[in-house]
C-alpha cells in the first residue's frame, strides 16, 4: 500500500474541486441548451455557400439563440425539394426563392413565402466585358450557361429573353451544373451565364472581366425567400416570427458593414479562412444587386409576384394561376 504525501493530497483536492466546478458550469450550460427549442432549417444547397451569409451570421451572432432557438441547418436538393419537405412537415422552415411557392402550390404543396431577402433578383446576366452585351437581345445565336433547365436562374433567363422578343430557341443555352455554369463561362466557352453572385465572384477570381446586368431590369424574378407551411403559420406563428426576425438581422448586418460581417462569417465558417476577400466580394455583390432597395426588409411585393406567376403559366411551368394570397404572407416582416 502506498501513501500520498500531504502536498499530493492537497493537489488532488484542488483537482477535484476544479472538476466539480467545471461540472457545475457545464451542467448550467446544459440546462440552458436544453431550454432552447431545436429547429431544423432546410436550405436548398449547402449552408457553407456565401449565398447563405444572412443565416450563418444569425447563427454566429446568437440571433437565433436570443429568440430561444437552436437551429440546425440541413441541405436539401433545391428550392422545390425544400418546399416539398416543409409542406410535408419534415422541417418547419426552409429556404428557396421568392418564385418557388408558385411552382409548389401548382403541385399541391401548401407552403408560403414568409420573407424575401431583398428587392432584387438573385439572378444576374453576367457577360464578358469584351463581348459588350448591353441587352439580352444581343445574346441571339450566343452560348449562355445555366445551372440546370429546372432552376429558377434558367426561368429568369427565359424571362429576360422574352422581354426582348427572343425564346430559348434563339440562344444556345447549356445546362452546365453548379461548377460548370461559371467555369465554362470563365474559360470563354460561353458568352454569358445566368448566375448568382457566388458564381460571378468565382468567375472573376478565375480571371474573367465581366459586365453584370441585373435580371430584374427586364424580368422581375426574386431574391431568396423563407418558406413555411400553412399549418405551421396557423398553429405556431410565434416560431416563424422568431426565425424570420433573426435571419433578417443577419441580412441587415451584411448590408450595414460587409467587412465586419465577413470577419464574423469566416470565424463561423472556417473553411474560408484566408479567403476573406472572396467572401467580402460576395457580400458586396449581394448588397448591390439583391438585398438593397427593400422598403420593409423581408416584404413580398405582391404585384411583382403576380407578374411572375403570369410568366410561369404562359410558359407552361405551372398549369394555372393560384390566388396570390396563398403564395405569401407579410405578417412576419414588420414586427
N, C-alpha and C positions, 0 to 999 in steps of 0.2 A: 504494500500500500504506500502511496506517495502522498505527501502533504504539500499544499501550496503555501508559499510564503505570504505574509501579510500584504506586501505590495501587490503580489499577484492577485490576492483575493479582492483588494480594493479595485484593481484594474478590471477584474471580472465583473464586480458590482457595477462599475461605471458603464461597462459594455451592456450589461442587462438593462440598466436604466435607459440607456440610449435606444436600445431596441424597443423597449416598452413605449418610449416617447414617440419613436418613428411609427410604431404600430398604431398609436392613438391618432397621429396625424393622418396616416393612410386610411384609418377607419373613418375619420371625419370626411376625408375626400371621397371615400367610397360611398358614404351616405349621401353626400352632395351629388355625386354622379348618378346615384340611384334615383334621386329626385328629378333628374332631367328626363323628359319624355323622349324616348327613342323614336326617330322618324327616318324612314328610308326615302331618299330623294333620288329619283331615277333621272339620269341625264341621257341625252341621245347619243353621246360619244364620251370617250374617257375624260374625266373631270380635270385631268392634268393639262388639257389643251388651254391655251391662253384665252380662248373664247369664253371659258367659264371663270374668268377672273373675278367677277362680282360674287359668285358663290364661294370661291375659295377664300376671298377676303372676308366675307361674312363669317366664315368658319374660323379663320385665323385670328380675327379681331374680337371673337367672342360674341358676335351679334346674335347668333342662334342660341348660344348658352344663356345670354341675357334674357332671352324670351322663354327660358326654361326647356330648351330643346337640345337634344344630342342628335345631330344629323349625320347619317351615313350615306355617302354618295355611291350609287351603283350605276354602271354603264348599260344602256340599252342598245338597240340596233336601229337608231334613227328616231326621228320625232313621231312618226306614225306608230311605231312599235311602243314607244313610251306612252302614247295616248291609249293604246290597247291595254297596256298593263295597269295604267292609272284607272281607266274605265272599269277594269275587271276587279279593282280593289287590291291588286298586288302591291301597289305603292300609293300613298295618299297624295303625293305631289310629284310633278315631273317637269322636265324641260323640253321645249320644242321651238317652233317658230310661230309667230302670230297667225300664220296661214293654216297651221295644222288642224285646228278644230273644224275647218271647212271640210277637209278630207275625212277626218274622224267621224263627224256627225253623219256624213253620207254613208258610212259603213256601220251606222248604228251604235257608235261608241259615245257614251254620254259624258263628254268632257267639255270644259270651257277654258278659255284663256282668262286667268285671273290677274295677270300683269304682263305688260310688254316692255322690254328693257330698251327703250329708245324710240325716237320718232323716225329714224332712218331705216333703210333696208339692210339686212345682214349681208346681202349680195351686192357686189360691185362688178362692173365690167372693167377688167384690167387688161390693157393692151401694151405692146411695145412702143416706147416713145417714138422710135424712128418710123413706125407704121402710120403715125399721125391719124389715128382713129378718133374722130370727134363726134361720131354718131353711130348707133347700131346699123344704120343704113350702109355704112362703109364696110360692113362685115360680109356682104354678099360675095359668095364664092370663096370665102376665107375659112380657115380651120379655127374652131373655138373649143376649148376643153371644158368639161363639166365633171363633177364627181360621179354622177350616175344619171340615168334617164328618169329616175323616180324621186330625185332630191328636189327640194324647193329652190335651190340655186338654178336648176335646169328650167323650172317653170318661170322663174324670174327672167331668165334669158329669153324664153319664148315670149314672155310679156313685153320685153323691151323690143324685140323684133317686130311684134305685131303692131306696135305704135308707129313704126316707120314703114309699114306695108310689106314686111317680109315674113316668111314662115320658116319652119325648121328645114324645109327642102331647099331653101336658098343659101343655107350655110352648112358647112361640114362640121357638125357637132360630134365631138368624140367624148365618150364616157371613159374617163381615164383612172378613176379610183382616187382615194384620198391623198395619195402621194403623187401619182401621175398627173393629176389635174394641174399642179403647179410645176412639176418637173418638166413635163413636155412643153409647157409654156416657156419656162425659163431657158430651155435649150433651143427655143425658136422653132419647135415643131408645130407650134400653133401661133396664130396672130394674137389671140386674146384668150382669156379664160373668164368664166363666170365664177367668181371666187369670193371668199370671205377674208377679212384682214389677216388671219393667221397664214393663209396661203400666199397672200401678197407679200408679207414680210419674208417668208421663205424664199420666194422667187427673187426678191430684191437682194437678199443675202447671197443668193447664187449668182448674182451679177446682172440681173435684168434691170433695165432702165424702163420705168413704167409710167403710163398715164392711167389715172383712175377716174372712171365715170360712174357715179352712184346710180344704181338701178332705178331708184325712185325718182330720178329726173324724168324718166319715161314711164316707169311701171311701179306702182306703189306696193311692192312686196314689203314684208315686215321684218322687224328685228326678232331677237329671241323672246320667248314667252314662257310664263309659268302656267302649267296646266293642273287642273284639279277636277275631280268627278263631280257630277251633280249631287250625288249622295253626300260626299264629304262637305261640299259647300253648304248644303242644307243642315247636316247633322253636327258639323264641327267647324263652323266658320271662324271660331277663335284661333284654331290651329292654322288655318290658311292665312289669316291676318298676320300671325306671328312670322310665318315663313316668308310672306311677301315683304313685310316690313324690314326684316333682317337682310334679305337679298338686295333690296333696293338701296339699303345703306352701303352695301359693298360696291354697287354701281356708282353711287354718289362719290365714294372715296376715290375711285379711278378718275372721275370727272374733275374732282377738285384738285388733285395732285397726283398725276400719273407716276412721277418719280418716287414719291413716298409710298404709293400703292405697290410699285414694283418691288421695293425693298421688303415689304411685308409679305408679298406674294412669293418671292423667291425663297424666303425663310420657311414658308409653309410648304412650298413645292420644291424641295432642294435639288431636284433633277435639273433645274435651270440655274443653279449656282454657276457664276461665270458668264451667264448669258443674259445679264440684266438689260443690256442694250436691246436685245431681241424682244424681251417682254415689254419694255417701255415703248418700243416702236409699235407693238401690237396695241397696247392700251391707247396710244395717241391716235392710231387709226380708228379704233372703236369710238373714241371720243368724237372725232371729226365726222365720221360717216354713219355711225349707228346711234350712239347714246344722245347726242346733242339735240336740242330743239323741242323737247317734250315739255309742254306747259305744266302738266302734272306728272311727275315721274311714275312710270308704270301704266299710265292710262291708255286704253284702247281707243283708237279713232274709228267710230262705227261707220262713217261714210267710206273711209278707206277700205275697211273690211268688206263692205258691200260691193265695192268695185272689184275687189279681188275675187269675191265669190262669183260674180258675173263672168269673169275671165275663166275661172275653173270650170264653170258649167259650159260656156261656149266652146271650150277646147276639149270637152269630154272627159275631164279629170274626175268630175262628180256629175251625177245624172240630173240633179235639180238643186235649186236654192233652198237653204234652210232658213228658218226665222233667225234674223241676226242676233236677237237677244238670247238665243240658245247657244251662240258661239262664244260669248264672253260675258264678263261682269266687271264693272269698275268699282264694286263695293269695297274692295280691299286696298285701293291705292291712295286714297286721300285721307287716311286715318293715321 
